[in-house]
């Protein structure tokens, strides 16, 4: 869900400016990195352990997608700080 939300916010960034652009960038970053990436870590109580145990291919695709979305969002958010 967080990967889908991040992709939606990424789409919103192409159509927006000003405050909406900032909100969309930060929301995409939060969903891709701070929620999806950390939940996909395959250790302990994170959901990544369950997904990794169920299907390693699905885990790898989701993990790499969260990294790619996070990296793209980080590259675009850099100008905010």
C-alpha positions as CSV (number, residue, x, y, z in Angstrom):
1,X,0.0,0.0,0.0
2,X,2.8,2.4,0.9
3,X,4.5,1.8,-2.5
4,X,1.3,2.5,-4.3
5,X,0.8,5.7,-2.3
6,X,4.3,6.8,-3.0
7,X,3.8,6.2,-6.7
8,X,0.6,8.2,-6.6
9,X,2.3,11.1,-4.8
10,X,5.1,10.9,-7.4
11,X,2.5,11.4,-10.1
12,X,1.0,14.3,-8.2
13,X,4.5,16.0,-8.2
14,X,4.5,16.2,-12.0
15,X,1.3,18.2,-12.0
16,X,1.8,20.5,-9.0
17,X,3.8,23.5,-7.8
18,X,4.3,25.4,-4.6
19,X,3.0,24.0,-1.4
20,X,1.2,21.0,-3.0
21,X,4.5,20.0,-4.7
22,X,6.3,20.1,-1.3
23,X,3.5,18.1,0.4
24,X,3.5,15.5,-2.4
25,X,7.3,15.1,-2.3
26,X,7.4,14.7,1.4
27,X,4.4,12.3,1.4
28,X,6.0,10.2,-1.3
29,X,9.3,10.1,0.6
30,X,7.6,9.2,3.9
31,X,5.6,6.4,2.3
32,X,8.5,5.0,0.2
33,X,11.3,5.2,2.7
34,X,10.2,5.7,6.2
35,X,7.3,3.2,6.1
36,X,7.7,0.8,3.1
37,X,11.5,0.4,3.3
38,X,11.6,-0.1,7.1
39,X,8.7,-2.5,7.1
40,X,10.3,-4.6,4.4
41,X,13.5,-5.2,6.5
42,X,13.5,-9.0,6.9
43,X,14.2,-9.0,10.7
44,X,12.3,-9.2,13.9
45,X,8.8,-7.9,14.0
46,X,8.9,-6.1,10.6
47,X,6.5,-7.4,7.9
48,X,9.6,-8.0,5.7
49,X,10.3,-11.2,7.6
50,X,6.9,-12.6,6.8
51,X,7.1,-11.6,3.1
52,X,10.7,-12.9,2.9
53,X,9.7,-16.2,4.4
54,X,6.7,-16.5,2.0
55,X,8.3,-15.5,-1.3
56,X,11.8,-14.1,-1.7
57,X,11.1,-12.8,-5.2
58,X,8.2,-10.7,-4.1
59,X,10.2,-9.4,-1.2
60,X,13.1,-8.5,-3.5
61,X,10.9,-6.7,-6.0
62,X,9.1,-4.7,-3.3
63,X,12.3,-3.9,-1.4
64,X,14.1,-2.7,-4.6
65,X,11.0,-0.7,-5.6
66,X,10.9,1.0,-2.2
67,X,14.6,1.8,-2.5
68,X,14.1,3.2,-6.0
69,X,11.2,5.4,-5.0
70,X,12.9,6.6,-1.9
71,X,16.1,7.4,-3.8
72,X,14.1,9.4,-6.5
73,X,12.1,11.2,-3.8
74,X,15.3,12.0,-1.8
75,X,16.9,13.4,-5.0
76,X,13.9,15.7,-5.5
77,X,13.4,16.7,-1.9
78,X,17.0,17.8,-1.5
79,X,16.2,21.3,-2.7
80,X,13.8,21.7,0.2
81,X,16.5,21.6,2.8
